[in-house]
Each structure stands twice: as structure tokens, then as C-alpha cells.
């Protein structure tokens, strides 16, 4: 399943109202570690897309949600379950770290 773009306007409906766990990738085009992380998120989406929703948010064009969710640096990955933040990663991490965290919620 593909990683879906979300915006400030769609975040609540797509992320907070989801019945499945949701992984949110906060990124920006100027962020080199974000570009390194993107293929990992794509791979996880392909592997787990039937159990987990994967979304990404461009923080250049969407500033309200990252501020509300406490995103202080990029890349930040947040995992939501039942509309609540349950896990957060700051900085690029290996695929195994994300997979281990997701296994707790699926």
C-alpha cells in the first residue's frame, strides 16, 4: 500500500480517526536524513500496509499540525493508535527499529 500525503486539513480524518495504527512521517525537502528515511517508510508500507496506515506530511507547507504534535526537528516519525500518540522517533533510524515498534501495535 502506498504512503499517503496528509495536510493540516486532512490530518484529523486520516490519522486521528483511523481504526488502524498510523505512522506519520514529518519531512521537508531540504532535510537530507528525511530523504534517507523515505525508502524505509515505503518498504514498511509495502510490507505492513494492510495492518498499518502510512502517511507523510510536508512540514514546509503544513505548519500547524507539526506544531500541535510537538514536532521539534526532522525527520520525526510518530505512531498513532486510536487517535493517540503512542510512539515517537526523532532522527533517521534503521528499518528494524520501526518494525520492532510497529510489532507492539499490530
Secondary structure as GFF3:
##gff-version 3
##sequence-region A 1 106
A	DSSP	beta_strand	4	5	.	.	.	ID=ss1
A	DSSP	alpha_helix	11	11	.	.	.	ID=ss2
A	DSSP	pi_helix	12	16	.	.	.	ID=ss3
A	DSSP	beta_strand	21	27	.	.	.	ID=ss4
A	DSSP	alpha_helix	32	48	.	.	.	ID=ss5
A	DSSP	beta_strand	52	58	.	.	.	ID=ss6
A	DSSP	alpha_helix	64	68	.	.	.	ID=ss7
A	DSSP	beta_strand	76	81	.	.	.	ID=ss8
A	DSSP	beta_strand	84	90	.	.	.	ID=ss9
A	DSSP	alpha_helix	95	103	.	.	.	ID=ss10
###
